[in-house]
Amino acid sequence: VNGIEIYSMKIDSKVTSRFAHNVITSRAVNRGNMHKEVFFDVELPKTAFITNFSMTIDGVTYPGNIKEKEAAKQQYEKAVSKGQTAGLVKSSGRKTEKFTVSVNIAAGSKVTFELTYEELLKRHFGKYEMFIKVKPKQLVKDFEIEVNIFEPQGITELEAEGTFVTNDLQDVIKKTFSDKKGHISFKPTLDQQRTCANCSQSLLDGDFTVKYDVRRTTPDNLQIVNGYFVHFFAPTNLPKLPKNVIFVIDISGSMSGREIEQTREALLKILDDIKEDDYFNFILFGSDVHTWKDALIKATPENLHEAKKFVQGIDTEGMTNLYGGIMRGIDMLNAAHEGNSVPKRSASIIIMLTDGQPNVGISNTQEIQAHVKKAIEGKYTLYNLGFGYGVDYNFLEKMALENKGLARRIYPDSDSALQLQGFYDEVSNPMLVDVELNYPTNEIADLTKNTFKHFYDGSEIVVAGRFIDVNQNSLTVDVKGEGANDALSFTTQQDKEQTAKAFQEQQYIFGDFIERLWAYLTIEQLLEKRIAATGEEKENLTAEALDLSLKYKFVTPLTSMVVTKPEDYDNQAGIADKPIEGIDIFTVLLYGRSQLFSKYFSLHSAASPVSYVHATNPTWYTSVDGDPHFIISVPQKEDAICFNINENPGAVLSLINDPVTGITVNGELIGDKKENNDAKIQNTYFGKLGIANKHLDLKVMVTPENITIQNGNEKTTFSWLDSVTLQQEGLTLIINKKKNVVLSMGSSASFVIVLHQVWKKHPLHKDFLGLYTLESHNLSEQTHGLLGQFFHPIDFTILEIHPGSDPKKPDATMIVKNKELTVTRGWQKDYRRDPEHGTDIPCWFVHNNGAGLIDGVHTDYIVSSLF
């Protein structure tokens, strides 16, 4: 493709005792006659940690270095002066995150990319599942997936399937297993990869999934290697434990339409699966709380029939009294247990589904968390399902984790009902409650979590730890739990020799895998605990998780991998971070508006703009094309608000004004070369930006032609053709030739101004500027301006989504700053990743120059001059 040939791609997976070590190697050559950019673009499971990456170009290797996130950021900021691109990893899709690296290589040069990642495979519905995303984007001469599995317990079943596998390709998947070893290979020829006989398109685009299970002659399995142990617990053939389940369902206005329909559909299917020994009830919350029955009732055929009628009639109304709904559920379970109206030996579960944020009753999320934790007292498990992107996922996750459950996002799509049902299926068959695995405290240190509220059929409990005495070679474990008929209690013993005997086939095993499994599990659990922790406890958990992440070289949310590249051909270093599901960093980006990117992108040098938002979170909105001028990212909602300011060319707008630090940023609008007579509103962009620090008597003016610094009476001017790094008292300024200017004044925020150059002969458009703000938290609380007012966190609620004048863009009511506004769902193009087509970024568009969202009216922000 484009002169770059990927001639080899190999995905090599070694799985030992559920722990997967995956290496993706891709080799490419530049067949062109000039230097070209080669992309290495892979998707990996969100549950995995990257452990290594390297690039080898003509025999020289450029490694990725894993560092503490802060240290990586500093290295990255130093490298900004050489032209820097951020964010190599970003969330993509439900189960995956995308890792992308590109490098410019000379004509005839070869490059080898190698990425390693590891994960512990989880058992769901009786099988371990490993998921590999396959998408080479071109025909590859030597393409291969190879999976080797080694399980000391023995393998009982092994399957492999691909969503892209046609009948012809089915025979290409080779699969064998005997006793402890399993092997899968998939090696299609060039012709087998084609979408049709003479096509150059590749069929290989989708998910390749490997599933297997192990032999279970005992309820558990204990393995000891090199001073570490792992204990797998998954008893079979236990009688089912009755469950008491309360469904707490959000019926506020924002759930109307497809969401409530899919919820009804899922609940009807769930009612088909509820066992006769189970007890259940429904609680609905809008502005008020409604219950189906006053108490939990048994799932008899008559009651289930009546429940289905009730579910079919569920409809939406009002706001979101989440607190009222969930507390009613807890009170109902408390009453049922106190009154002995449910079986003594049973598992009690609350499943809450919401698509918004609490705004009736108690709406402070920390208060709700505290009340819920106090009311549940560890007796029940709370599962929080967040429907769509309007939820405060952090809050849902904290509250679930504090109550022995978990949070799950339900993606708004045609299969949302199946996602809801799939989650219920995972927790629908509790076998044991209050499971404890006890290890001798004088022999074991650094134990992972060893108490579990519920054990569900088809799952597995995994505990790992470190021996205090490295040479110790045996271990005795006591396991306890409460089953349907009686208490379960047994003792397991294992010694190192037994494990060694089971591990004789050494070539299948990567050395310290149990130690790495222990580290992976420990980090995962520390990060989970950290979500709900505060203060000193949070600091300690963070320090411990960071220490292990660095020691074992895992890219976790606390570490980053800095990827270096050769310095010729404008190559830029990059940074790889682990995206996280709930985000609490607030950034605002502002950009000029233009209609030109899609047509003229390849003809001008506005190279993909740099994403300068902290790479600690998935990068939010970093380029805006067409309307609007302003995009305000609201990360806790995983959403954004956008608005336009329609003013005449020549108007100067106050963007940021901080009386405490003395920093101001103003922008002057320019228009097109000639007016478009058909348009009601003329295109405008930012043609001049003035950044000043009154306390330091510093002024910096940026235009598409040059950059002028005025320090008192001294003036210095640079052009965009210069590459400059300038440091003087109170000012750091870096010019990346024809790309961007990075500017910081004193210890307050930094700014990045991006140059957009248009094709010089373009009949309409002129060059224009875009502005990013970094570290806006360093500005004071009193910061204002069209942009500055949004440096303080903002929250909003969306209600009553309904069709608008454009069938593709629904309208809704937004409650923001205690006002009700009519807003329209819009899409913005982000051209950073895909210059030709762009990526659609959704936002809620506020009409009439941001009226109701911005403080005052937009004309209040017009100022007389840039400084």
Order of alpha helices (4+ residues) and beta strands (2+ residues): beta-beta-beta-beta-beta-alpha-beta-beta-beta-beta-beta-beta-beta-alpha-beta-beta-alpha-beta-beta-beta-beta-alpha-beta-beta-beta-alpha-alpha-beta-alpha-beta-alpha-beta-alpha-beta-beta-beta-beta-beta-beta-alpha-alpha-alpha-beta-beta-beta-alpha-beta-beta-beta-beta-beta-beta-beta-beta-beta-beta-beta-beta-beta-beta-beta-beta-beta-alpha-beta
